């Protein structure tokens, strides 16, 4: 699974760069493993040059059982008995008039815990869209109510891949709301006042000389998971590429 984790990390950085180039004045928020696991399911049904190009895009350069690796990774992500709640869910929604191979459907279920549900996009496009949105809303505790906007599917739609991810955890060192106050925050364009939390405690910190950036680790309860924050020096332009 180490090779897969390395590939996922490389894919995440590559995709982040592409998303950031589109409009560098906006925030970018995405789940790389959601995208890579969904595309890996498509890879299971691909052959020839299509499979080769998809493997290249996913940075899967090394040999090994990719899908078994995702099976282990998703099992670890979704493990129970933790003090935090982290869940991912995959599902495929296919046009019922298409003949999906039984082996493909079985493999999606085995490796990605992803059922292929057959819908009639051709006859009930809007009902299918609402059905998919309802599934996502259920899996994200209502946090994402409309993953598919109007007209994102149409009567010609053959297959929709959906990944939902939900996380809820408490800080290992809790922030006290009474210390939250407005402070100046610098963006690419201006400085604005935002509400900032404050906490005095011991945390792991580091510094990366190559990019002139501080690294801070904020662990969640029992330190099983952490949020890692990168803070560039005050005079460091985020657009600068080392």
C-alpha positions as CSV (number, residue, x, y, z in Angstrom):
1,X,0.0,0.0,0.0
2,X,3.0,2.3,0.4
3,X,3.4,2.6,-3.4
4,X,-0.2,3.5,-3.7
5,X,0.0,6.2,-1.0
6,X,3.0,7.6,-2.8
7,X,1.1,7.7,-6.1
8,X,-1.9,9.3,-4.4
9,X,0.3,12.0,-2.9
10,X,2.0,12.8,-6.3
11,X,-1.4,12.8,-7.9
12,X,-2.8,15.2,-5.2
13,X,0.1,17.7,-5.7
14,X,-0.2,17.6,-9.5
15,X,-4.0,18.1,-9.4
16,X,-3.6,20.9,-6.8
17,X,-1.2,22.8,-9.1
18,X,-3.7,22.5,-12.0
19,X,-6.7,23.6,-10.0
20,X,-4.7,26.6,-8.6
21,X,-3.6,27.8,-12.0
22,X,-7.3,28.3,-13.1
23,X,-7.8,31.2,-10.7
24,X,-5.0,31.8,-8.1
25,X,-7.2,34.3,-6.2
26,X,-9.6,31.7,-5.1
27,X,-9.4,29.0,-2.4
28,X,-9.0,25.4,-3.5
29,X,-10.6,22.6,-1.4
30,X,-10.8,19.1,-2.7
31,X,-10.4,15.4,-1.6
32,X,-7.6,13.8,-3.8
33,X,-8.3,10.3,-2.6
34,X,-12.0,10.6,-3.5
35,X,-11.0,11.5,-7.1
36,X,-8.2,8.9,-7.4
37,X,-10.4,6.1,-6.0
38,X,-13.3,7.0,-8.3
39,X,-11.0,7.1,-11.3
40,X,-9.4,3.8,-10.3
41,X,-12.8,2.2,-10.6
42,X,-13.0,3.4,-14.2
43,X,-9.5,2.1,-14.7
44,X,-10.7,-1.4,-13.9
45,X,-12.9,-1.2,-16.9
46,X,-10.3,0.3,-19.2
47,X,-7.8,-1.3,-21.6
48,X,-5.0,-0.4,-24.0
49,X,-4.0,3.2,-24.4
50,X,-7.0,4.4,-22.3
51,X,-5.8,2.3,-19.3
52,X,-2.2,3.5,-19.9
53,X,-3.2,7.2,-20.0
54,X,-5.3,6.8,-16.9
55,X,-2.5,5.1,-15.0
56,X,-0.2,7.9,-16.0
57,X,-2.7,10.6,-14.9
58,X,-3.0,8.8,-11.5
59,X,0.8,8.6,-11.2
60,X,0.6,4.8,-10.9
61,X,4.0,4.2,-12.4
62,X,5.0,1.1,-10.3
63,X,3.7,-2.4,-10.7
64,X,1.4,-3.9,-8.1
65,X,-2.2,-4.7,-7.4
66,X,-3.6,-1.2,-7.5
67,X,-7.2,-2.3,-6.6
68,X,-6.1,-4.4,-3.7
69,X,-4.2,-1.4,-2.5
70,X,-7.3,0.8,-2.7
71,X,-9.2,-1.9,-0.8
72,X,-6.7,-1.8,2.0
73,X,-6.6,2.0,2.0
74,X,-10.4,2.4,2.1
75,X,-10.7,-0.2,4.8
76,X,-8.2,1.8,6.9
77,X,-9.9,5.1,6.3
78,X,-13.3,3.7,7.2
79,X,-12.3,1.7,10.2
80,X,-14.6,1.9,13.3
81,X,-13.8,2.3,17.0
82,X,-12.2,5.7,16.6
83,X,-12.8,8.9,18.5
84,X,-13.3,10.7,15.2
85,X,-15.8,10.1,12.5
86,X,-14.3,9.6,9.0
87,X,-16.3,7.9,6.3
88,X,-16.0,7.6,2.5
89,X,-18.6,6.1,0.3
90,X,-18.4,5.2,-3.4
91,X,-21.3,4.4,-5.7
92,X,-21.8,4.1,-9.5
93,X,-25.1,5.0,-11.1
94,X,-25.4,3.4,-14.6
95,X,-28.0,3.7,-17.3
96,X,-30.1,0.6,-17.0
97,X,-30.2,0.0,-20.8
98,X,-26.4,-0.5,-20.8
99,X,-25.0,-4.0,-20.3
100,X,-22.4,-3.6,-17.6
101,X,-20.2,-6.7,-17.2
102,X,-20.9,-8.7,-14.0
103,X,-17.1,-9.0,-13.3
104,X,-16.8,-5.2,-13.4
105,X,-19.7,-4.7,-10.9
106,X,-18.4,-7.4,-8.6
107,X,-14.9,-5.9,-8.6
108,X,-16.3,-2.4,-7.8
109,X,-18.1,-3.9,-4.8
110,X,-15.1,-6.0,-3.7
111,X,-12.3,-3.4,-3.9
112,X,-14.2,-0.1,-3.5
113,X,-17.3,-1.1,-1.6
114,X,-19.1,0.5,-4.5
115,X,-22.5,-0.8,-5.7
116,X,-23.5,-0.1,-9.3
117,X,-27.1,1.1,-9.1
118,X,-29.0,1.1,-12.4
119,X,-31.2,4.1,-13.2
120,X,-33.0,5.4,-16.2
121,X,-31.3,8.6,-17.2
122,X,-32.9,8.4,-20.6
123,X,-36.4,8.4,-19.3
124,X,-36.2,10.2,-15.9
125,X,-33.2,12.4,-16.0
126,X,-34.3,14.9,-13.3
127,X,-35.5,12.1,-11.0
128,X,-32.1,10.4,-11.4
129,X,-30.3,13.6,-10.5
130,X,-32.4,14.1,-7.4
131,X,-31.9,10.5,-6.4
132,X,-28.1,10.8,-6.6
133,X,-28.1,14.1,-4.6
134,X,-30.3,12.4,-1.9
135,X,-27.7,9.6,-1.6
136,X,-24.8,12.1,-1.2
137,X,-26.8,14.1,1.4
138,X,-27.4,10.9,3.4
139,X,-23.7,10.0,3.3
140,X,-22.5,13.4,4.3
141,X,-24.9,14.0,7.2
142,X,-26.8,16.5,5.1
143,X,-23.7,18.7,4.6
144,X,-23.7,18.3,0.8
145,X,-27.3,18.5,-0.4
146,X,-26.7,19.0,-4.2
147,X,-23.6,17.6,-5.7
148,X,-25.2,17.5,-9.1
149,X,-26.5,20.9,-10.3
150,X,-29.4,21.1,-12.8
151,X,-28.5,19.9,-16.3
152,X,-25.3,18.1,-15.2
153,X,-26.9,14.9,-16.3
154,X,-28.9,14.4,-19.4
155,X,-30.7,11.6,-21.3
156,X,-27.4,10.6,-22.9
157,X,-25.7,10.0,-19.5
158,X,-24.4,6.4,-19.2
159,X,-22.5,6.3,-16.0
160,X,-22.1,8.6,-13.0
161,X,-19.4,7.9,-10.4
162,X,-19.9,9.5,-7.0
163,X,-17.7,9.7,-3.9
164,X,-18.8,11.2,-0.6
165,X,-16.5,11.9,2.3
166,X,-17.4,13.0,5.8
167,X,-15.2,13.9,8.7
168,X,-15.9,15.1,12.2
169,X,-13.4,15.3,15.0
170,X,-12.4,17.2,18.1
171,X,-9.1,18.9,18.7
172,X,-6.8,17.2,21.1
173,X,-6.1,20.7,22.5
174,X,-9.5,22.5,22.4
175,X,-9.8,26.1,21.4
176,X,-11.7,28.4,23.8
177,X,-14.3,30.5,21.9
178,X,-13.8,33.4,24.3
179,X,-10.3,34.0,22.9
180,X,-11.5,34.3,19.3
181,X,-11.1,37.8,17.9
182,X,-10.8,39.8,14.7
183,X,-7.3,40.0,13.2
184,X,-5.9,41.2,9.9
185,X,-5.4,38.4,7.3
186,X,-3.4,39.0,4.2
187,X,-4.7,37.7,0.8
188,X,-3.2,38.0,-2.6
189,X,-5.2,41.2,-3.2
190,X,-5.7,42.8,0.2
191,X,-5.7,42.6,3.9
192,X,-9.0,41.9,5.6
193,X,-10.2,41.4,9.2
194,X,-11.3,37.8,9.9
195,X,-12.1,35.9,13.1
196,X,-9.1,34.0,14.4
197,X,-8.9,31.4,17.1
198,X,-6.1,31.4,19.7
199,X,-4.6,28.6,21.8
200,X,-1.5,28.4,23.9
201,X,-0.1,24.8,24.1
202,X,2.8,22.6,22.9
203,X,2.5,21.5,19.2
204,X,4.9,20.0,16.7
205,X,6.4,22.5,14.4
206,X,9.0,22.5,11.7
207,X,10.4,24.7,8.9
208,X,11.0,24.0,5.3
209,X,13.9,26.1,4.0
210,X,13.3,25.4,0.3
211,X,9.9,27.1,0.4
212,X,10.4,29.4,3.4
213,X,7.4,27.9,5.2
214,X,6.6,26.9,8.8
215,X,4.8,23.6,9.3
216,X,2.4,23.1,12.2
217,X,0.6,19.9,13.2
218,X,-2.7,20.2,15.0
219,X,-3.7,16.7,16.3
220,X,-7.3,15.6,16.8
221,X,-8.3,13.6,19.9
222,X,-5.9,10.8,20.8
223,X,-3.6,12.0,18.0
224,X,-4.8,9.4,15.5
225,X,-5.3,12.1,12.8
226,X,-3.9,15.6,12.4
227,X,-4.4,18.8,10.5
228,X,-1.1,20.0,8.9
229,X,-0.9,23.7,8.3
230,X,1.8,25.3,6.0
231,X,2.4,29.0,6.8
232,X,4.8,30.8,4.4
233,X,6.9,33.7,5.7
234,X,5.4,37.1,5.6
235,X,7.4,38.2,2.6
236,X,6.8,35.0,0.7
237,X,4.4,35.3,-2.3
238,X,2.3,32.1,-2.7
239,X,2.6,32.4,-6.5
240,X,6.4,31.9,-6.3
241,X,7.4,28.4,-7.5
242,X,10.7,26.9,-6.2
